[in-house]
Amino acid sequence: MNLIEKALQKTTDTKALVIGKDAMKQTPKMFKDLFGDKTAVVVADNNTWKAAGETVYSYLKDAGIPMIEPFIFDDPDLYAEWTFVEQLEAYLKDKDAIGVAVGSGVINDLTKYVSSVLGRKYMIVGTAASMDGYTAYGASITKDGNKQTFDCPAPLGMILDPAVAAKAPKGMSASGYADLIAKVPAGADWMLAEAIGSETVDEFSFGLVQEPLRKSLSEPDAVAAGEVGPTELLSEGLIMSGFAMQAYQSSRPASGLEHQFSHYWDMEALSYPDGKHVSHGFKVGIGTLVSTACLEFLLNYDVEGIDIDKCVEAWPSWEQMQKQIETVFAGKPGHLARGLKETKGKYVDKDGLRKQLEALKAAWPELKEKMKKQIYSFDEVYDYLKRVGAPYECEQICVTKERLGKTFDGIQFMRSRVSSIDILQRLGLLKEAKAYLISKNLMK
């Protein structure tokens, strides 16, 4: 049994996957197998309709699948925003039809969420290897100016032809590659969380992400050149990450410190001068550089020689921590509210800190060796991102080094999930770590 078959046995939502040459021809069969004699509706945008939607529609129609008119978003500035949710919901709510989403992240999230609201399942025909959310539980939608993750089931079935994905607009595969390389430090973050007793690593979902990872990341130049085979490997790695999140019912198997940068900048509506939003993968890629550098710094530190009494003595009370958060996020009410809530979720008192650091110290000799094998070096990540055509300097996504430095100062407060930055905070090493990041020319 291969890894995909094992994954499908554990997934809570997705029950069918076809990936490979001419995979779209399998759309009618998958639809019949999953939905019987239900009516189908193709959901696409102008670009994905031309790339694959029209072909999928023809396959379904020729196979005798009952159909209604496709829903095609025609806004050139389409993104996963509440206005577009309302448009799709208004079209589908009075029609008993199953969505066949044809597209990548935006189309998938919009169809996923609306289908869930209407109490229906759906399937996705992917058109790009641009992110890991195809088969993930939940949809990321911007509502009232804030990007939020809404609970909703993953697709019942997925189809992806890597030849189509390889022809996706420039930058989409690079974005997917950047999202996938993030799983390397994310795995190390999960190890650290387990070491201090905050979480337990789920070996099955960890393996779903990590086992195919190196192979999926092995050919950045070929991915950049639009070669079909390497794009297929990239797609498989991303899909397995989605399956892992679905099986674990959390993004933890595929998300660590690096993703917190994306979430932070989502709240600030990070965009290019022309107003277009920076892709999730590109934001995560820059976050991966920071996360990798943090892990390098930690691995070079004498953790076995830490003075636990000194760390405990310096550890702030919750009231002191709250004042610190209020200072960091002065004038940013959204960040402040989230910071207080998320930090409270992982805060420990002095006794709790002592237990965590004693556990870390005891685990460190073995853990250090495992983490060294787990991560790429900072220079390797930088090189891979550059070769695949993803941003490798923060200015390339319109973040100055000064802004990245300020983001770093607040990032440890933005998620209750423990990552390397929380370990550095507990060890009293954030200033030294930031100096190391500055030495890498990452930030100021």
N, C-alpha and C positions, 0 to 999 in steps of 0.2 A: 504494500500500500504506500503510495507516494504522499508527500507532505500535504498536497492540496486535498487529497481524499481524506486524510486524517483530520484536516481542518474542517472540512464540511461535516464530519461526524460530530464535531464539537460546537459548531456555530449555532447560535440561537435563531437566526433569521434566514440567512442565505443557504439555499439548498441545491443550487446548481451553478456551475461555472464552466464556460467554454472560452478558452483563450488559444489563439493560433490563427494560421492562415485561413482566410475565407470563413472565419468564425461567424460573421453576420448571417450567413446562409442558414445557421442553426436557430435563428431567432424565432421563426414560426413553430418549430418543434418544441423549443423551450417554453414558448408561451402556452402551447397546448398542454404540455406536460404539467406545467405549474398552475394554469388557470382554466383549463378545460375549454368550455365553449363561451367564455366571457368575451366581451367586446374590448378591443384595444384602442388606445389613443397615443399616437407618437407625440412626445414633447421635445422640442428642440429650439435652437435659436437660428438666426439666418446662416451663421457659419457652419454649425453642426448639421443643419439640414442639408447643406450642399456637400459636406464631407461624408455623411453617412445616413442622415435621416431619411432622405428621399429613397435611398436604396433599401433601408429597413422597411419603410412603408410599402414599397413595391413587393418585397418578399412576403410580408404579412398578407397583403391583398391577394397576391397570386396563390397563396396557400389557402385562401378561403376564410381567413380569420375575420370575424365581424369587426368593422372599423368605424370610427367617427372621424371627422375632419381633424387633422393634426393641429396642435397648438404650437405656434411658432412665435417666440419672442422676437420682436423686430427692433428693440431699443439697442443701439450700438454700445451704450454704456451699461448693459445688463450686468448685474452682479447679484449675489444672494442677499437681497434686501426685501423688507416687508412689503413694499409696494408691489413687487413682482409676485410675492406669495399671494397677495390678494387677487391679482389678475388671474393667476392659474386656478386658484380656488373658485373664483366666480365662474370660470369656464367649466370646471369639472363637477361642481357640487350637485347639479341637477342631471348629470349624465352618469349612467352606471357603466363606467369604463375603467379599465386598468391601464395605468400609465406605463408606457414604454419610453423611458427617458433616453435620449440620444445626445450625448455630450460628455462633459467632464464635471468638475467640481460644482459649478454654479447650477447647471441643469439638474445634476444629481441631487443636490441639497434641496432645491426648490421642489422637485418632484417627490423626494423622500418625505419632506415635511408635510406638504399638502396631502399626499396619499395617507399619511398617518392621521391627520386631522379628520379626513373623510372616512377613516376606518377601513382603508384598503391596503392591499399589498401592491408592489410594483416591481419592474425589472429595469435594468440599466444596460444600454449598449455604450460602452466607453469609447471615446474618440481621442484620448490623449493619456500619456503616462505622466500626469501632472501632479498627482497627490495621492494620499493613501485613504481618502475618505469614501471611495466607492463602496467598499464593503464594510464600512464602520458603522457602528450604532450611533445615532444622533446626527443632527444637521446644524451647520454653522450659518446662522442668519443674522443680518444686521437689522435691529429694531430700535427705533427711537435713538438712532445714532450710535448704539452700542452693539458690537458683535457678540452674539450669545449662542450657546450650544443648546439646542432643544432636543429633548428625548424623543426619539422616534426610531422605528425598526429599520435595519439595513434592507437592501433589496432582496427579494426572494430569489432572484436569479441575476447573473451578470454575464455579458458577452464582451470580448475585446479582441479585435483584430490588430496585431502589432503593426501591420503594414499601414493601417489607417493612423494609428497613434504616432508612427514615425514621421508622418506627413503633417502633423499638427503644427499650428503656427509657431514660429521661432520663440524659444524660451519656455515652452510648456514642458518639454521633457527635462530641460535643465531645472525647472522648478520642482518637478517630481524627484529628480536626482537629489536635489538639495534637501527635500523633505525626507528622503530615504536615508541619506548619510547621517541625518540627525539621530537615527535609531542606534548608532554606535555609542555616542556618549549617553544617550537615554538609558541604554542597558547598564552602563556603569552607575548611573544615578540610582537605578533600582537596587543594584547591589549594595550601595551605600545605605539606602533606606532600610534594607533588611539588616545590615550590620548593626545599626543602632536600635533595632527593635521596633522601628516605625511601621514597617510592612514586611510581608513575606513574599519573596519572588515566586510566582506561579511558573513552574518549569515548562508546562505545556505552551502557554502563551508566549513566554520568553523565547522558547525554541522556535515557534512559528515565525517570529520576527528575525531572530539572529541566525538561524541555520542557513537560509538562502541569501543572507545579507551581503557577504563579501563577494559572492559570485554576481549578484545583481548590480553591485557597484564597480565591477572590475574593468569596465570599458567606457570611461567617460568621453574619450575622444570619438568613439564610434557612436555613442548616443548623440553627441553633438552633431555628428555628420548625418544623422537620420537613418542609420543602419537598422534594419528590421530585427535581426537576431538580438543584439544588445538592448534594443527597445523592449523586446518581449521579456528579457530577463529583468529589466527595470520594472516593467509592469507587474510581473509575478511577485517581485519583492514588495511592491506597494500593496498589492492585493492581499498578500499574506499578512502584512501589518494590519490591514483593515480587519481581516479575519481574527487576528489575535485580540484586537480591541473588542470585537463583537463577542468572542468567546469569554473574555474576561469582564465584559460589561464596563469597561473603563479604558481610557486612553493611555493608562500607565505603561503597557508593554511597548508603546511607540512614542512616548512623549516624556521629556525631562526638562531640565533647565532651559535648553535651547528654545522650546516652544513657548516659554513664558515671555520671551522677547516679542514673539509674534502677537501674543495676546495683549501685551502692554501697548504695542504700536497700533493694534486694532482699535483700542480705546482712544487713541489719539488720531485715528483716521489717516494713518500714514499713506501718502500718495505722491505720485510724480507731479512735476510742474503742470502737466496737461490735465491733472485731475484724476487720472486713472490710478486705481488702487494697486499697491505693491502686492505681488502674489504671496500667498501663504508660504510657499516653499522658499522664496527668496528671503523673506524675513527670517524664517527658521534657519536658513543657511548661514546668515550672519550670526544668529544666536548659537549655532553649532561651533563656530570659531571661538566664541567666548566660552562656551561650555567646555570645549576641548582644552582650552588654555587653563581654565580653572582646575580641571582634572590633572593636567600636567603639573601644575603648581602643587597640588595636594600630594601627588605621587612622589614629588621631590622633597616633601617636607618630612621631618622626623616625627611621624604620628606616634610611634611607640615611645617617644621621649616626652610626650606632652605632659604638662603640669596640670593635672585635672583640678587640683585645689584652686589654682590660679584662675582657670577658666570658669569654675563655678562662682568664685568670688566676684568676678567681673560681669557675670551674667545678670541682665536687667530683670527687675520684677515686671509683671505684666503692665502695671501702671507706667513704668519707665519706658517700656517697649511701645506702649500706646502713644506716649508723647513723641517718641522718635518717629513713629509713622506719621503722626500729625505734622511734624516738621518737614519730613521728606515730601509729603504730598500737599503742602500748603497751597491753596488756590486750585486744587484739583479734587473736587468733591467726589467724582466717580472713582478715581483711583483710591482716595482715602477710605471710602466705604468698603470697597473690595479689599483693600489692604488690611483693614481692621478685622474683617470677617475671616479672610484666608489665614492670616497670621495666628489668629486665636485658635484656629483649627489644628495648628501644629506646635503651638507654644507649650513648653514644659517649664516647670518651676526648677529651682536649683537642685532638688533631689532627683527630679526626672533627668536633668542634664547630666548629673553625675553618673547615673545608670547608663545613659546613652554613650557617654564618652568612655566609660569602663568597658562597655561592650565593643565599641569601635577599636579601642586599644588592643583588646584581646584578639579580635578578629583580624587585625591589620596585617600581620605577616603573610597569611594565606590570601587575604583579600587583595592586598597590593599586587601580588603576582597575577591573580585573576584579572584585575583591572588593566594591568599592563598588556595582557593578551587581548583584552576587549577593545581598547580604544586605538584609533589612529593617532599619529602625532599631529600637532597643530600645523606643521609644514605640509604634511600629507593632505589634510583636509583643505587647506588653502589651495594647494596644487590641483586637487580633484575638482573643486568648485570652479577654478579658473578654466580648466580644460573642458569641462562640460558646458561652459558658457553661462554659468550662474554668477551672481555677484560674489566677490571675494574681498571687497572693501566696502565699509558701511556707507561711504558717500555714494556708491552706485545705487543705493535704494533711498537716497536723499536723507540720510541720517549722518549728521556731522559726528566727528569723534568726540566732541564735547557733549553732544546729545546722547551718544551711546554711553559715555561715562555717567551721565545723570540717570539714564535708564538702569545701569548696573547698580546704582545706589539704592534704587527702589525695588529692584526685581525680586529680592528675597521675600518681600511682603505680599507678592501678588498671587501666590498659590499655596494651598495647604499641603500639597504634595512635597515631600522632602527630596531635595536634590543636592548636588555638590555645593551650591552656594549656602545652603543651610548648615552643612558640615563646617564650611569655612567660618560662618557666623558663630557657630557654637564653639569653635576653637579660637575665636578672637582674631582671625586672620584675614578679614575682609580688606583691610587697608594694604596689607602686604600682597594679597592676591591682585588687587587693582593695580598696584605698582608693576606687578609682573605683566598684566594685560597691557599696560601703557608701554612697557618695554617691548612688547610684540607689535607696537604701533597700531593697536586695535582701537584705542580710545585715548581721550585726554581728561 
